[in-house]
Amino acid sequence: MSQSFTTQPPIPSITLVDFLLLLGLASSCSQKIQKICRDNKQLAPHIIDFLKTRCVKEVRAIGGNGIIFLTHQRCTIKICFLFYHESNYYESEDDVTGMVVIKSKTLDRIIESGLTSLTYYEVFLKGGYVVVHQYHSLQSYTLNELLTKLSSALFIKKCLVQLVNIVVKLREERLMHNDIKPINVMLSNKREKKRKRDEDDDFLVKLVDVDSIDGIIRFSWKQTTPPYSVIYLGPSGNAIYMIFATMISCLCDPLIYPQMFHVGGLDVLPAFVQKFLKESDTLPTLTNKLEILLGYKQSQEVIEMLIALLYTIALNSCVSHPKKEEYTEFVARILPELKTFL
């Protein structure tokens, strides 16, 4: 593919904050944009260029390699930059304009699968990396807004089964998400209705942060958020571990959460799983350990689903597990959706 180099738009002579305020952005919004520009100098010119042509209402989130905007047209757009892998990109003629544009094989497959909130994207090649504008359909809630320790066992299972099915579908497409965590899992009502918290609604689970989805052969934890991903398990074991960590994050007692998911305690959950892999706990012992991890006594049905995840992780952590038959029978009975990992 021939690379097209474009001169970077110059940063205005006025200060960045003054420029952002001139665009009508609130001070808090300007500060967030300044941070991402300061932390990612390569991306700064593209954010500024983007803001010249878009009416941005607010900054929704800032990640390690991008920023999510909400426009006044109620469109959610993420700007991110990725390292350029020639095998993943190709040139195509735009159906509307007839111009040659750069497309991504991975993002095309993700949109076609319907498993994420991504609906459209634009790719701009800039030397050794690409700038991607991602257009997302608006979702209602992040997973941890609805899924908590107070959720019913039925709702917990509904969310977990959908999440497992998404990971299974990605696996079938030889794709994986390297950064599954509550904020990257969205729930939206299947029917159009006002935003409200009601577990009885029929929620659809989808993944976001699609730039972290990549081919299994390039599995890496470098772009992930600890403690939601661990490299020592390999791609299959880690895919289930991320679901386990996500469920613990949502279901644990709020007083326990900082001890596992804030700086200083990020090794607690990986250490818990690693210790489990080395020991042969009975079901009552493992149940007790999980309740200590959660910080309260959860229903047996939910505990068994968490154990099924742990058993699946164990079966994918080695070539041959001494308790393969016992673990397989348990998982097939409690969470048959995981059978493809057995």
LOBA-543876 format. One record per residue (C-alpha): z, y negated, x negated; chain; residue number from 1. Coordinates in pm, 1 decimal, decimal comma. Example, Ala and Ser with C-alpha at 12.3 -4.5 7.8 and 13.67 -1.06 7.14 Angstrom:
LOBA-543876
<<780,0; 450,0; -1230,0>; "A"; 1>,
<<714,0; 106,0; -1367,0>; "A"; 2>,
END
This chain:
LOBA-543876
<<0,0; 0,0; 0,0>; "A"; 1>,
<<-83,4; -345,1; -134,2>; "A"; 2>,
<<226,1; -562,3; -149,9>; "A"; 3>,
<<191,2; -916,0; -14,4>; "A"; 4>,
<<412,6; -1172,3; -183,5>; "A"; 5>,
<<507,0; -1482,5; 9,1>; "A"; 6>,
<<659,5; -1795,9; -136,8>; "A"; 7>,
<<1021,0; -1821,3; -27,8>; "A"; 8>,
<<1090,8; -2117,5; 202,2>; "A"; 9>,
<<1285,4; -2382,6; 10,7>; "A"; 10>,
<<1650,4; -2440,9; 96,3>; "A"; 11>,
<<1681,6; -2790,9; 244,8>; "A"; 12>,
<<1818,4; -3062,8; 16,8>; "A"; 13>,
<<2099,8; -3127,6; 267,7>; "A"; 14>,
<<2394,3; -2888,1; 256,6>; "A"; 15>,
<<2359,2; -2557,2; 434,7>; "A"; 16>,
<<2641,1; -2637,0; 675,3>; "A"; 17>,
<<2480,0; -2972,5; 769,4>; "A"; 18>,
<<2148,2; -2796,9; 822,5>; "A"; 19>,
<<2308,1; -2537,7; 1049,7>; "A"; 20>,
<<2493,4; -2801,3; 1250,2>; "A"; 21>,
<<2168,0; -2995,0; 1292,8>; "A"; 22>,
<<2029,0; -2686,5; 1462,9>; "A"; 23>,
<<2301,0; -2720,0; 1723,0>; "A"; 24>,
<<2515,6; -2427,7; 1608,1>; "A"; 25>,
<<2890,7; -2440,6; 1651,7>; "A"; 26>,
<<3104,6; -2486,5; 1340,9>; "A"; 27>,
<<3244,8; -2129,6; 1359,6>; "A"; 28>,
<<2890,4; -1993,8; 1391,0>; "A"; 29>,
<<2778,8; -2202,0; 1090,1>; "A"; 30>,
<<3066,3; -2069,4; 879,5>; "A"; 31>,
<<2968,3; -1709,5; 953,0>; "A"; 32>,
<<2607,1; -1775,8; 859,3>; "A"; 33>,
<<2718,6; -1947,9; 538,8>; "A"; 34>,
<<2916,2; -1637,4; 444,9>; "A"; 35>,
<<2625,2; -1398,7; 485,6>; "A"; 36>,
<<2395,5; -1638,6; 296,5>; "A"; 37>,
<<2651,4; -1667,5; 16,6>; "A"; 38>,
<<2704,6; -1289,7; -4,9>; "A"; 39>,
<<2333,0; -1206,3; 23,3>; "A"; 40>,
<<2138,3; -1475,7; -156,4>; "A"; 41>,
<<1812,2; -1281,5; -118,4>; "A"; 42>,
<<1848,3; -1296,2; 258,2>; "A"; 43>,
<<1952,4; -1663,8; 284,0>; "A"; 44>,
<<1597,8; -1815,4; 283,3>; "A"; 45>,
<<1489,0; -1573,8; 558,1>; "A"; 46>,
<<1789,7; -1655,9; 775,9>; "A"; 47>,
<<1716,9; -2028,0; 739,1>; "A"; 48>,
<<1347,5; -1973,6; 812,8>; "A"; 49>,
<<1442,6; -1764,5; 1116,9>; "A"; 50>,
<<1677,7; -2033,1; 1248,9>; "A"; 51>,
<<1401,0; -2294,1; 1231,4>; "A"; 52>,
<<1202,2; -2109,3; 1495,7>; "A"; 53>,
<<1472,8; -1941,9; 1707,4>; "A"; 54>,
<<1726,8; -2091,0; 1948,6>; "A"; 55>,
<<2039,7; -1905,0; 1841,6>; "A"; 56>,
<<2340,6; -1911,5; 2071,4>; "A"; 57>,
<<2596,6; -1728,3; 1859,2>; "A"; 58>,
<<2654,5; -1488,4; 1571,8>; "A"; 59>,
<<2749,0; -1148,0; 1710,4>; "A"; 60>,
<<2839,3; -966,5; 1389,0>; "A"; 61>,
<<2801,6; -971,4; 1012,6>; "A"; 62>,
<<2744,6; -652,0; 817,3>; "A"; 63>,
<<2707,7; -566,2; 452,4>; "A"; 64>,
<<2330,8; -613,5; 454,5>; "A"; 65>,
<<2254,4; -825,2; 757,7>; "A"; 66>,
<<2353,8; -1048,2; 1045,5>; "A"; 67>,
<<2321,0; -1009,5; 1423,3>; "A"; 68>,
<<2229,7; -1310,3; 1638,8>; "A"; 69>,
<<2233,8; -1360,5; 2013,4>; "A"; 70>,
<<1961,1; -1602,4; 2122,4>; "A"; 71>,
<<1964,0; -1826,5; 2428,2>; "A"; 72>,
<<1702,8; -1591,1; 2574,3>; "A"; 73>,
<<1971,8; -1317,4; 2580,0>; "A"; 74>,
<<1794,4; -1128,0; 2304,6>; "A"; 75>,
<<1996,4; -954,7; 2033,1>; "A"; 76>,
<<1823,8; -974,4; 1695,7>; "A"; 77>,
<<1945,7; -835,2; 1364,8>; "A"; 78>,
<<1810,1; -958,7; 1032,9>; "A"; 79>,
<<1865,0; -723,3; 740,9>; "A"; 80>,
<<1710,5; -638,6; 408,2>; "A"; 81>,
<<1646,1; -287,5; 279,9>; "A"; 82>,
<<1524,6; -141,2; -45,1>; "A"; 83>,
<<1154,5; -66,6; -34,5>; "A"; 84>,
<<1052,0; 300,9; -24,9>; "A"; 85>,
<<671,6; 316,6; -9,9>; "A"; 86>,
<<673,1; 659,4; 159,7>; "A"; 87>,
<<853,2; 513,5; 463,6>; "A"; 88>,
<<616,3; 221,0; 530,0>; "A"; 89>,
<<251,3; 195,2; 626,8>; "A"; 90>,
<<2,0; -71,3; 733,1>; "A"; 91>,
<<-112,6; -84,0; 1093,7>; "A"; 92>,
<<-322,4; -314,3; 1309,4>; "A"; 93>,
<<-124,9; -500,3; 1575,1>; "A"; 94>,
<<-249,5; -411,8; 1923,3>; "A"; 95>,
<<-216,5; -771,7; 2047,4>; "A"; 96>,
<<-310,8; -995,9; 1755,3>; "A"; 97>,
<<-531,5; -755,7; 1562,0>; "A"; 98>,
<<-350,9; -855,9; 1241,4>; "A"; 99>,
<<-243,1; -598,7; 982,0>; "A"; 100>,
<<134,6; -551,4; 995,0>; "A"; 101>,
<<380,5; -333,1; 806,5>; "A"; 102>,
<<543,4; -54,3; 1007,2>; "A"; 103>,
<<828,2; 186,1; 932,1>; "A"; 104>,
<<787,4; 559,5; 1000,6>; "A"; 105>,
<<1163,5; 603,8; 1041,6>; "A"; 106>,
<<1210,1; 312,8; 1281,9>; "A"; 107>,
<<906,6; 424,6; 1484,4>; "A"; 108>,
<<1061,2; 769,1; 1528,0>; "A"; 109>,
<<1401,0; 621,2; 1619,8>; "A"; 110>,
<<1252,9; 398,3; 1890,2>; "A"; 111>,
<<1048,5; 689,5; 2023,9>; "A"; 112>,
<<1360,6; 908,6; 2041,4>; "A"; 113>,
<<1540,0; 656,5; 2265,8>; "A"; 114>,
<<1872,5; 731,1; 2096,1>; "A"; 115>,
<<1940,6; 377,4; 1978,2>; "A"; 116>,
<<1939,8; 29,0; 2126,6>; "A"; 117>,
<<1647,0; -73,2; 1903,4>; "A"; 118>,
<<1340,0; -168,4; 2108,7>; "A"; 119>,
<<1110,4; -349,5; 1862,6>; "A"; 120>,
<<1106,1; -465,7; 1500,8>; "A"; 121>,
<<911,5; -671,0; 1247,6>; "A"; 122>,
<<887,6; -591,5; 876,3>; "A"; 123>,
<<822,8; -845,3; 600,9>; "A"; 124>,
<<761,1; -713,4; 250,0>; "A"; 125>,
<<918,5; -930,9; -20,0>; "A"; 126>,
<<871,9; -780,7; -363,4>; "A"; 127>,
<<1102,1; -484,0; -412,7>; "A"; 128>,
<<1271,1; -503,7; -74,9>; "A"; 129>,
<<1184,6; -558,1; 290,2>; "A"; 130>,
<<1322,3; -801,2; 544,7>; "A"; 131>,
<<1347,1; -650,4; 892,9>; "A"; 132>,
<<1390,9; -833,1; 1222,7>; "A"; 133>,
<<1530,4; -581,0; 1470,9>; "A"; 134>,
<<1523,8; -645,6; 1845,4>; "A"; 135>,
<<1795,1; -467,3; 2043,2>; "A"; 136>,
<<1848,2; -416,5; 2413,6>; "A"; 137>,
<<2179,5; -569,0; 2521,5>; "A"; 138>,
<<2457,4; -315,7; 2563,1>; "A"; 139>,
<<2785,6; -354,2; 2749,1>; "A"; 140>,
<<3063,6; -220,2; 2528,7>; "A"; 141>,
<<3136,5; -89,6; 2183,2>; "A"; 142>,
<<3292,7; 256,6; 2198,1>; "A"; 143>,
<<3644,4; 140,1; 2109,3>; "A"; 144>,
<<3643,7; -112,4; 2394,5>; "A"; 145>,
<<3639,0; 167,1; 2651,7>; "A"; 146>,
<<3759,9; 475,8; 2467,4>; "A"; 147>,
<<4135,1; 453,0; 2391,3>; "A"; 148>,
<<4450,0; 667,5; 2387,4>; "A"; 149>,
<<4481,5; 592,7; 2761,0>; "A"; 150>,
<<4139,4; 735,6; 2847,7>; "A"; 151>,
<<4121,4; 1049,1; 3061,6>; "A"; 152>,
<<4031,2; 1380,3; 2899,7>; "A"; 153>,
<<3715,6; 1387,1; 3114,1>; "A"; 154>,
<<3596,6; 1048,2; 2987,9>; "A"; 155>,
<<3681,9; 1137,7; 2626,9>; "A"; 156>,
<<3474,5; 1454,8; 2654,7>; "A"; 157>,
<<3188,1; 1267,1; 2821,2>; "A"; 158>,
<<3168,7; 1022,0; 2528,6>; "A"; 159>,
<<3211,9; 1292,0; 2264,6>; "A"; 160>,
<<2945,6; 1522,4; 2409,4>; "A"; 161>,
<<2690,5; 1239,3; 2425,5>; "A"; 162>,
<<2769,6; 1139,6; 2067,2>; "A"; 163>,
<<2731,0; 1499,3; 1946,9>; "A"; 164>,
<<2401,0; 1535,2; 2134,3>; "A"; 165>,
<<2265,0; 1221,7; 1964,8>; "A"; 166>,
<<2354,3; 1357,9; 1620,3>; "A"; 167>,
<<2198,4; 1694,1; 1712,9>; "A"; 168>,
<<1877,6; 1522,8; 1826,7>; "A"; 169>,
<<1859,4; 1320,8; 1505,0>; "A"; 170>,
<<1910,7; 1643,1; 1310,0>; "A"; 171>,
<<1615,9; 1801,3; 1493,5>; "A"; 172>,
<<1405,5; 1502,3; 1388,2>; "A"; 173>,
<<1533,9; 1539,1; 1028,4>; "A"; 174>,
<<1708,1; 1206,0; 1064,5>; "A"; 175>,
<<2071,8; 1110,9; 1027,2>; "A"; 176>,
<<2292,5; 807,7; 1071,9>; "A"; 177>,
<<2492,9; 731,4; 758,4>; "A"; 178>,
<<2737,8; 493,3; 924,4>; "A"; 179>,
<<2861,1; 616,2; 1262,2>; "A"; 180>,
<<3174,5; 427,3; 1364,1>; "A"; 181>,
<<3301,0; 276,4; 1692,9>; "A"; 182>,
<<3131,9; -60,6; 1646,4>; "A"; 183>,
<<2798,4; 117,7; 1587,2>; "A"; 184>,
<<2825,5; 317,0; 1910,8>; "A"; 185>,
<<2743,3; 134,2; 2234,4>; "A"; 186>,
<<2809,8; 228,7; 2596,1>; "A"; 187>,
<<2613,4; 76,1; 2879,8>; "A"; 188>,
<<2597,4; 141,9; 3253,1>; "A"; 189>,
<<2293,7; 343,4; 3355,9>; "A"; 190>,
<<2275,2; 121,7; 3662,4>; "A"; 191>,
<<2244,9; -257,1; 3651,9>; "A"; 192>,
<<2582,7; -407,0; 3736,1>; "A"; 193>,
<<2833,7; -662,1; 3617,6>; "A"; 194>,
<<3026,8; -585,0; 3301,6>; "A"; 195>,
<<3360,1; -426,1; 3391,4>; "A"; 196>,
<<3587,2; -158,8; 3248,9>; "A"; 197>,
<<3568,7; 143,9; 3476,2>; "A"; 198>,
<<3562,8; 498,3; 3338,2>; "A"; 199>,
<<3413,9; 627,5; 3663,6>; "A"; 200>,
<<3087,2; 449,4; 3586,1>; "A"; 201>,
<<2802,7; 656,8; 3445,2>; "A"; 202>,
<<2784,0; 535,1; 3085,5>; "A"; 203>,
<<2499,4; 596,3; 2843,1>; "A"; 204>,
<<2586,4; 625,3; 2472,5>; "A"; 205>,
<<2348,9; 486,8; 2208,3>; "A"; 206>,
<<2370,9; 412,5; 1836,7>; "A"; 207>,
<<2307,7; 80,9; 1666,4>; "A"; 208>,
<<2281,2; -32,5; 1303,6>; "A"; 209>,
<<1961,8; 166,7; 1272,6>; "A"; 210>,
<<1883,1; 48,9; 920,5>; "A"; 211>,
<<2139,0; 305,2; 801,0>; "A"; 212>,
<<1947,7; 595,9; 954,0>; "A"; 213>,
<<1749,5; 775,8; 689,0>; "A"; 214>,
<<1600,9; 1111,7; 603,5>; "A"; 215>,
<<1853,8; 1386,8; 530,8>; "A"; 216>,
<<1698,6; 1439,7; 189,3>; "A"; 217>,
<<1818,5; 1090,8; 89,8>; "A"; 218>,
<<2177,0; 1141,0; 214,2>; "A"; 219>,
<<2410,8; 889,5; 51,6>; "A"; 220>,
<<2744,0; 731,8; 138,3>; "A"; 221>,
<<2680,5; 410,2; -56,9>; "A"; 222>,
<<2597,2; 203,8; 253,1>; "A"; 223>,
<<2873,8; 352,5; 470,1>; "A"; 224>,
<<3209,7; 218,2; 579,6>; "A"; 225>,
<<3516,4; 406,9; 454,8>; "A"; 226>,
<<3688,5; 612,7; 581,3>; "A"; 227>,
<<3410,8; 702,1; 828,3>; "A"; 228>,
<<3198,5; 890,5; 576,2>; "A"; 229>,
<<3266,4; 1126,8; 284,3>; "A"; 230>,
<<3004,6; 1248,6; 38,3>; "A"; 231>,
<<3170,3; 1576,9; -63,5>; "A"; 232>,
<<3091,6; 1741,8; 272,7>; "A"; 233>,
<<2714,7; 1710,0; 242,7>; "A"; 234>,
<<2483,8; 1580,4; 519,8>; "A"; 235>,
<<2571,0; 1833,3; 792,6>; "A"; 236>,
<<2947,3; 1838,1; 740,2>; "A"; 237>,
<<2954,3; 1460,6; 706,0>; "A"; 238>,
<<2756,3; 1413,7; 1029,2>; "A"; 239>,
<<3038,8; 1585,6; 1220,2>; "A"; 240>,
<<3311,6; 1423,8; 1009,0>; "A"; 241>,
<<3180,9; 1079,6; 1112,1>; "A"; 242>,
<<3218,9; 1178,0; 1478,9>; "A"; 243>,
<<3570,9; 1308,3; 1409,2>; "A"; 244>,
<<3668,9; 986,1; 1228,6>; "A"; 245>,
<<3518,9; 777,2; 1509,9>; "A"; 246>,
<<3717,0; 966,7; 1774,8>; "A"; 247>,
<<4042,8; 935,8; 1575,7>; "A"; 248>,
<<3977,5; 563,3; 1530,0>; "A"; 249>,
<<3943,8; 512,5; 1906,3>; "A"; 250>,
<<4218,9; 749,7; 2020,2>; "A"; 251>,
<<4496,5; 687,6; 1767,3>; "A"; 252>,
<<4796,1; 471,5; 1854,7>; "A"; 253>,
<<4729,6; 102,2; 1773,8>; "A"; 254>,
<<5036,2; 103,6; 1546,3>; "A"; 255>,
<<4888,1; 395,6; 1348,6>; "A"; 256>,
<<4536,3; 249,0; 1322,4>; "A"; 257>,
<<4602,5; 10,4; 1027,2>; "A"; 258>,
<<4746,3; 296,6; 822,5>; "A"; 259>,
<<4412,9; 480,2; 833,4>; "A"; 260>,
<<4141,1; 220,0; 882,9>; "A"; 261>,
<<4255,7; -83,2; 683,9>; "A"; 262>,
<<4244,7; -144,0; 309,3>; "A"; 263>,
<<4525,9; 50,3; 146,1>; "A"; 264>,
<<4508,2; 346,1; 380,7>; "A"; 265>,
<<4139,7; 437,2; 371,5>; "A"; 266>,
<<4206,8; 769,1; 198,4>; "A"; 267>,
<<4442,3; 899,5; 470,8>; "A"; 268>,
<<4178,4; 1050,0; 700,7>; "A"; 269>,
<<3956,6; 1198,1; 424,0>; "A"; 270>,
<<4272,6; 1344,2; 264,4>; "A"; 271>,
<<4375,5; 1492,9; 601,3>; "A"; 272>,
<<4038,4; 1668,5; 635,7>; "A"; 273>,
<<4031,2; 1780,1; 272,8>; "A"; 274>,
<<4380,5; 1931,2; 309,1>; "A"; 275>,
<<4273,5; 2107,1; 629,0>; "A"; 276>,
<<3980,1; 2265,4; 443,1>; "A"; 277>,
<<4217,1; 2409,8; 181,5>; "A"; 278>,
<<4476,8; 2549,0; 422,8>; "A"; 279>,
<<4466,8; 2808,8; 701,2>; "A"; 280>,
<<4681,0; 2649,2; 970,2>; "A"; 281>,
<<4750,7; 2824,2; 1297,7>; "A"; 282>,
<<4638,3; 2644,7; 1612,7>; "A"; 283>,
<<4994,8; 2525,2; 1696,5>; "A"; 284>,
<<5040,5; 2390,2; 1343,4>; "A"; 285>,
<<4704,2; 2212,7; 1347,1>; "A"; 286>,
<<4780,7; 2073,7; 1693,5>; "A"; 287>,
<<5108,4; 1932,2; 1563,7>; "A"; 288>,
<<4936,0; 1774,4; 1261,8>; "A"; 289>,
<<4672,9; 1611,4; 1482,7>; "A"; 290>,
<<4938,8; 1464,8; 1712,4>; "A"; 291>,
<<5117,2; 1321,2; 1408,1>; "A"; 292>,
<<4783,1; 1175,6; 1294,4>; "A"; 293>,
<<4721,9; 1020,6; 1638,5>; "A"; 294>,
<<5079,7; 896,6; 1667,5>; "A"; 295>,
<<5150,8; 1050,2; 2009,7>; "A"; 296>,
<<5114,1; 1369,2; 2215,1>; "A"; 297>,
<<4755,8; 1390,9; 2343,7>; "A"; 298>,
<<4635,5; 1636,2; 2612,4>; "A"; 299>,
<<4563,5; 1989,1; 2492,2>; "A"; 300>,
<<4201,5; 1964,5; 2606,3>; "A"; 301>,
<<4138,9; 1663,2; 2382,6>; "A"; 302>,
<<4324,2; 1822,6; 2089,3>; "A"; 303>,
<<4106,2; 2132,4; 2121,0>; "A"; 304>,
<<3790,7; 1917,6; 2109,2>; "A"; 305>,
<<3916,6; 1753,4; 1788,3>; "A"; 306>,
<<3994,8; 2097,8; 1644,0>; "A"; 307>,
<<3641,7; 2211,6; 1735,0>; "A"; 308>,
<<3507,0; 1920,6; 1528,9>; "A"; 309>,
<<3731,9; 2018,4; 1235,3>; "A"; 310>,
<<3623,0; 2382,4; 1257,5>; "A"; 311>,
<<3257,5; 2274,4; 1255,8>; "A"; 312>,
<<3321,5; 2058,5; 949,4>; "A"; 313>,
<<3481,3; 2358,6; 778,2>; "A"; 314>,
<<3188,1; 2587,8; 859,3>; "A"; 315>,
<<2949,7; 2332,4; 707,4>; "A"; 316>,
<<3158,6; 2269,0; 396,8>; "A"; 317>,
<<3077,1; 2598,8; 222,9>; "A"; 318>,
<<2820,1; 2877,1; 218,0>; "A"; 319>,
<<3052,1; 3140,5; 364,9>; "A"; 320>,
<<3384,5; 3066,0; 538,3>; "A"; 321>,
<<3654,1; 3339,9; 561,0>; "A"; 322>,
<<3727,1; 3243,2; 922,9>; "A"; 323>,
<<3366,0; 3200,2; 1028,7>; "A"; 324>,
<<3385,0; 3440,4; 1323,9>; "A"; 325>,
<<3710,2; 3292,1; 1460,3>; "A"; 326>,
<<3596,4; 2930,2; 1417,3>; "A"; 327>,
<<3251,8; 2998,7; 1562,9>; "A"; 328>,
<<3398,3; 3158,5; 1876,2>; "A"; 329>,
<<3637,6; 2867,0; 1926,2>; "A"; 330>,
<<3369,8; 2597,0; 1882,1>; "A"; 331>,
<<3122,2; 2779,1; 2108,9>; "A"; 332>,
<<3387,9; 2791,6; 2382,1>; "A"; 333>,
<<3524,4; 2436,4; 2349,2>; "A"; 334>,
<<3217,6; 2233,4; 2241,4>; "A"; 335>,
<<2903,3; 2446,7; 2274,9>; "A"; 336>,
<<2695,9; 2133,0; 2205,3>; "A"; 337>,
<<2783,6; 2191,2; 1836,5>; "A"; 338>,
<<2618,8; 2534,6; 1822,9>; "A"; 339>,
<<2326,3; 2404,6; 1614,8>; "A"; 340>,
<<2577,2; 2331,4; 1333,5>; "A"; 341>,
<<2731,9; 2679,8; 1342,3>; "A"; 342>,
END
